[in-house]
């Protein structure tokens, strides 16, 4: 049974505050009489006792999937569809409900199984991410996973680590520039334009490249 | 050439100078700052614009060298500053911070942004940031010959029009385009005070910046737009500057806070993306790509061999053998030292000075001070000039050549992984290699390492396990004819280096360092550049170290006539006995503190006198190499790292060196090893 949009949003909020941020359980207050709450109770997603809402096992699993779809949607909007940055959250909220089973995996694969949303929050991994560790079919992948002689265009930079971001930007490794890999060991050596740079593994994890097909 | 070499100054051709201010008079000469990222030919351009009189000084509070000189075009003279390499106006490294400070504090009348023509797309964002400061900018497209070989050509007039600033194409190594540049410089200096142009950002960034600009009331060296951009990126230096210049900075801070919330990415990232977008657009409009010559690229081939571990390590060993062992060890410490010390000092100067002093100074005590066994002249001056000068000069010569070929960054990336294990990054290769020349100077250079944690670890390793060139020379001589002893010595020092580094990286708090470095193209070094660098380093060495030599002689003299030395030596005899060494070795350890190499030289004398067996020699050399650094380095440790850490490090090194020596002696005795 597919949940209503409103129910999905409630699960999302609950998951972020109790599972991700490990805050105290939420109080329902006025929302208690809402239709969506009834739906979630009936589907055994949540428990309500003395006005306190708790996620049940099923609710945790579903909540994680919803958060994953939301953050994937944001990545898609920012990196591929180039949506105005102020609008991503808003559109992402609507978009997430469309990425149901199957579609989210396609989007995830297209984006190279990203680990962070554009706001720097982690994207919970899906089945496809685990599979990708074995099969290497990615359109966008971190520089770390490129092979020597691979070419591509920088797609985006991970923004969760500001210090690293500044260093990457100082080298001029910015989205849109063409990049080619020279060597992976003992350090990652790559070329942008006519300049070559060497970086370590941690820095190489912060640059995502859209690969060119041979 | 035609297309590239054609230089168009749109301002000139349109004849639109609004007002002409007369050139700065004698008392206020124009000031020109050369700015650009590393390896774009800034210093060559600097030498083209300035005459012979050039001063090099460290920027206050840093080890970053800044070159200044004066130049003239026709009758007009001006000051030229060669700023350290800068990638972006938001500094990450100390060099960038210095370069920006020069622009902020000295407010040059003109900025020459030197860019590598073949990498213009990546360099243009800095042009935009420089333009944003409001200071007049000329874009100098350098190395256009290399770009042309790759088939990259530019429409200079279009580029100039799009940017709104003059653009000139040059090849600074051959001097092409320099005359045109000089013409442009004159034009610009005549139009002083003409505000430069900036470019609009996309909304909502643009409105946010405007709002910030309006709130800034103070007087600053650079434009409010530039300040607003830096404030928004929460640059702490700029924040302090603004705090000092504004009556109330709280509304600004809260606007910055609010502004940040409008963007999903960090502001610095948003701004960089935007600037790169503008830069790429201009670049693609003004560039024409044709088929370049297929580079018969043996240089690139060599570069790849240097950075691949399979071929890179043999190349490293080759360089170490010929660059260090052969050139510095055999030629510098052997041939040159023999000549200077044996022929010049021992045969000519010393006998002459000794006769002279003894005839004019009747007091035995003062004769000892000047020309005795440890006299200021016979030992201090002789040591400095005949022994240290040739070794240090050959080392710095080799180092400057390596530096100018671009080999060192390749070495850095090759051994970054190993250095990570000891809490450092490939960047630390430069102070470590320099430490083989003079550990004191290298300790000072550790300042260029990005974090305090790396600086402390590097200081410790330099004090403990990196022998300086003077000491290396003596050690190599000690083990002549005893290769097994030399290998044991090397093995122990290398193990200590890695082991202590590994431990301190585990013990020291702080973030793991990250490594990133531009790998400049390999180039044939220019003799003049190498000589200037070698000269300035040897000059520094003498200015700082020579007085120490003289002082050490005086200390030894004082210690001897007061009898303090005898006391200390007797005290040292106990630990020395524990190491299984003759009592006489205690003297070497004491002297070793004044100069690490004095100590080793003392051991050398003992060996010549037949007082040391092979295994004792190994124990003594290992202990002395690890032993407390020379007095100069001890002082440098305190100066650079502060009292507490400086003393702490030295105490640790003292205990560790004797401890290791003791264990080594024990091990050799128990195993019954005889060398």
Interface residues (C-beta under 8 A of the other chain):
Chain A: X74 X78 X85 X86 X88 X89 X118 X119 X157 X159 X162 X163 X164 X165 X166 X167 X168 X169 X170 X171 X172 X174 X175 X176 X177 X182 X183 X185 X186 X187 X189 X192 X193 X194 X195 X196 X197 X198 X199 X200 X202 X203
Chain B: X87 X88 X90 X92 X93 X96 X116 X118 X119 X121 X122 X123 X125 X146 X150 X204 X262 X263 X264 X265 X266 X268 X269 X270 X272 X273 X276 X277 X280 X303 X304 X307 X308 X309 X409 X412 X413 X414 X415 X416 X417 X420 X425 X426 X512 X514 X515 X516 X517 X518 X519
